[in-house]
Amino acid sequence: MITRIFAKSLEQMTALVNKRPSLPQKHCFISIVGGRASHLFPVDTGRVLTLEFDDVSLAQFAVMTDEDRSTFSLFSEVQADRIIDFLLRNHHQPGNRCLLLHCTLGVFRSGAVAAFACKLLKLDPFRFAKDNPQIHPNDMVAQILERRWAERRLLESRIAS
Protein backbone atom coordinates (compact mmCIF):
# COMPACT_ATOMS: atom_id res chain seq x y z
CA MET A 1 0.00 0.00 0.00
CA ILE A 2 1.30 3.45 -0.88
CA THR A 3 1.23 5.53 2.30
CA ARG A 4 3.24 8.64 1.39
CA ILE A 5 4.16 10.54 -1.75
CA PHE A 6 7.25 12.65 -2.40
CA ALA A 7 7.92 14.72 -5.53
CA LYS A 8 11.60 15.52 -6.08
CA SER A 9 13.83 17.09 -8.67
CA LEU A 10 15.93 14.89 -10.93
CA GLU A 11 19.03 16.03 -9.03
CA GLN A 12 17.50 15.15 -5.64
CA MET A 13 16.21 11.78 -6.86
CA THR A 14 19.53 10.87 -8.47
CA ALA A 15 21.35 11.64 -5.22
CA LEU A 16 18.79 9.66 -3.20
CA VAL A 17 18.96 6.57 -5.45
CA ASN A 18 22.77 6.69 -5.56
CA LYS A 19 22.93 6.96 -1.77
CA ARG A 20 20.39 4.18 -1.22
CA PRO A 21 20.43 1.82 -4.24
CA SER A 22 17.98 -0.60 -2.60
CA LEU A 23 15.14 1.97 -2.68
CA PRO A 24 13.60 0.68 -5.94
CA GLN A 25 13.13 -2.74 -4.31
CA LYS A 26 11.29 -1.22 -1.31
CA HIS A 27 9.33 1.70 -2.77
CA CYS A 28 7.81 2.68 -6.11
CA PHE A 29 8.99 5.35 -8.51
CA ILE A 30 7.59 7.39 -11.35
CA SER A 31 10.38 8.96 -13.34
CA ILE A 32 9.36 11.76 -15.72
CA VAL A 33 11.91 12.93 -18.24
CA GLY A 34 11.77 15.30 -21.18
CA GLY A 35 11.76 13.82 -24.65
CA ARG A 36 15.53 14.08 -25.01
CA ALA A 37 16.71 13.43 -21.44
CA SER A 38 18.45 10.30 -20.21
CA HIS A 39 16.60 7.89 -17.93
CA LEU A 40 17.36 7.56 -14.22
CA PHE A 41 16.26 3.91 -14.21
CA PRO A 42 17.46 1.64 -17.05
CA VAL A 43 14.19 -0.34 -17.34
CA ASP A 44 10.64 -0.23 -16.07
CA THR A 45 9.67 -2.81 -13.46
CA GLY A 46 6.60 -3.40 -11.34
CA ARG A 47 7.87 -0.64 -9.06
CA VAL A 48 9.45 1.71 -11.60
CA LEU A 49 7.62 3.59 -14.35
CA THR A 50 9.48 5.97 -16.67
CA LEU A 51 7.56 8.38 -18.87
CA GLU A 52 8.82 10.82 -21.47
CA PHE A 53 6.96 14.11 -21.92
CA ASP A 54 7.80 17.80 -21.81
CA ASP A 55 6.46 20.39 -19.38
CA VAL A 56 3.77 22.16 -21.44
CA SER A 57 0.84 23.91 -19.73
CA LEU A 58 -2.66 24.46 -21.14
CA ALA A 59 -1.89 28.16 -21.70
CA GLN A 60 1.29 27.32 -23.61
CA PHE A 61 -0.48 24.64 -25.64
CA ALA A 62 -3.30 27.04 -26.57
CA VAL A 63 -0.94 29.48 -28.31
CA MET A 64 1.26 26.88 -30.03
CA THR A 65 1.13 26.34 -33.74
CA ASP A 66 1.00 22.80 -35.10
CA GLU A 67 4.67 23.19 -35.98
CA ASP A 68 5.47 24.20 -32.36
CA ARG A 69 3.49 21.26 -31.01
CA SER A 70 5.45 18.83 -33.16
CA THR A 71 8.69 19.86 -31.41
CA PHE A 72 7.39 18.81 -27.97
CA SER A 73 6.65 15.43 -26.49
CA LEU A 74 3.19 16.06 -25.00
CA PHE A 75 1.53 14.14 -22.15
CA SER A 76 -1.02 11.67 -23.54
CA GLU A 77 -4.04 9.66 -22.47
CA VAL A 78 -1.99 6.47 -22.92
CA GLN A 79 0.54 7.80 -20.41
CA ALA A 80 -2.30 8.78 -18.05
CA ASP A 81 -3.62 5.21 -18.21
CA ARG A 82 -0.14 3.84 -17.52
CA ILE A 83 0.12 6.07 -14.44
CA ILE A 84 -3.34 5.09 -13.16
CA ASP A 85 -2.63 1.37 -13.66
CA PHE A 86 0.78 1.70 -11.98
CA LEU A 87 -0.68 3.56 -8.97
CA LEU A 88 -3.56 1.14 -8.45
CA ARG A 89 -1.36 -1.94 -8.86
CA ASN A 90 1.24 -0.69 -6.38
CA HIS A 91 -1.33 0.62 -3.91
CA HIS A 92 -2.95 -2.82 -3.70
CA GLN A 93 0.32 -4.62 -2.97
CA PRO A 94 0.88 -5.77 0.63
CA GLY A 95 3.22 -3.75 2.84
CA ASN A 96 3.65 -0.01 3.23
CA ARG A 97 5.72 1.88 0.69
CA CYS A 98 6.33 5.40 -0.52
CA LEU A 99 5.74 6.69 -4.01
CA LEU A 100 8.67 8.80 -5.16
CA LEU A 101 8.31 10.87 -8.31
CA HIS A 102 10.66 13.14 -10.14
CA CYS A 103 10.83 15.43 -13.11
CA THR A 104 13.51 17.98 -13.87
CA LEU A 105 12.55 20.40 -11.07
CA GLY A 106 10.15 18.29 -9.00
CA VAL A 107 7.51 21.01 -9.30
CA PHE A 108 5.22 20.89 -12.34
CA ARG A 109 4.96 17.50 -14.08
CA SER A 110 5.76 15.35 -11.04
CA GLY A 111 3.66 17.75 -8.97
CA ALA A 112 0.61 17.06 -11.13
CA VAL A 113 1.08 13.29 -10.98
CA ALA A 114 1.79 13.39 -7.23
CA ALA A 115 -1.32 15.50 -6.49
CA PHE A 116 -3.44 13.16 -8.62
CA ALA A 117 -1.99 10.11 -6.83
CA CYS A 118 -2.81 11.65 -3.44
CA LYS A 119 -6.43 12.14 -4.48
CA LEU A 120 -6.78 8.78 -6.26
CA LEU A 121 -5.32 6.83 -3.34
CA LYS A 122 -7.24 8.89 -0.76
CA LEU A 123 -4.12 9.88 1.19
CA ASP A 124 -4.04 12.69 3.74
CA PRO A 125 -3.92 15.94 1.72
CA PHE A 126 -2.42 17.92 4.63
CA ARG A 127 0.47 15.50 5.05
CA PHE A 128 0.94 15.49 1.28
CA ALA A 129 1.10 19.31 1.21
CA LYS A 130 3.58 19.32 4.08
CA ASP A 131 5.78 16.72 2.34
CA ASN A 132 5.61 18.56 -1.03
CA PRO A 133 5.42 22.34 -0.46
CA GLN A 134 7.27 23.10 -3.70
CA ILE A 135 4.77 21.65 -6.17
CA HIS A 136 2.72 23.66 -8.66
CA PRO A 137 0.97 20.97 -10.72
CA ASN A 138 1.07 21.28 -14.49
CA ASP A 139 -2.57 21.95 -15.41
CA MET A 140 -2.54 20.03 -18.69
CA VAL A 141 -1.14 16.88 -17.05
CA ALA A 142 -3.62 17.22 -14.16
CA GLN A 143 -6.57 17.68 -16.51
CA ILE A 144 -5.71 14.65 -18.65
CA LEU A 145 -5.22 12.43 -15.58
CA GLU A 146 -8.54 13.54 -14.04
CA ARG A 147 -10.40 13.10 -17.35
CA ARG A 148 -9.00 9.61 -17.95
CA TRP A 149 -9.85 8.51 -14.41
CA ALA A 150 -13.42 9.84 -14.78
CA GLU A 151 -13.80 8.09 -18.16
CA ARG A 152 -12.54 4.81 -16.74
CA ARG A 153 -14.90 4.98 -13.75
CA LEU A 154 -17.83 5.75 -16.07
CA LEU A 155 -16.95 2.81 -18.32
CA GLU A 156 -16.63 0.50 -15.32
CA SER A 157 -20.04 1.61 -13.99
CA ARG A 158 -21.65 0.98 -17.39
CA ILE A 159 -20.09 -2.47 -17.59
CA ALA A 160 -21.27 -3.28 -14.05
CA SER A 161 -24.88 -2.28 -14.82
Order of alpha helices (4+ residues) and beta strands (2+ residues): beta-alpha-alpha-beta-beta-alpha-alpha-alpha-beta-alpha-alpha-alpha
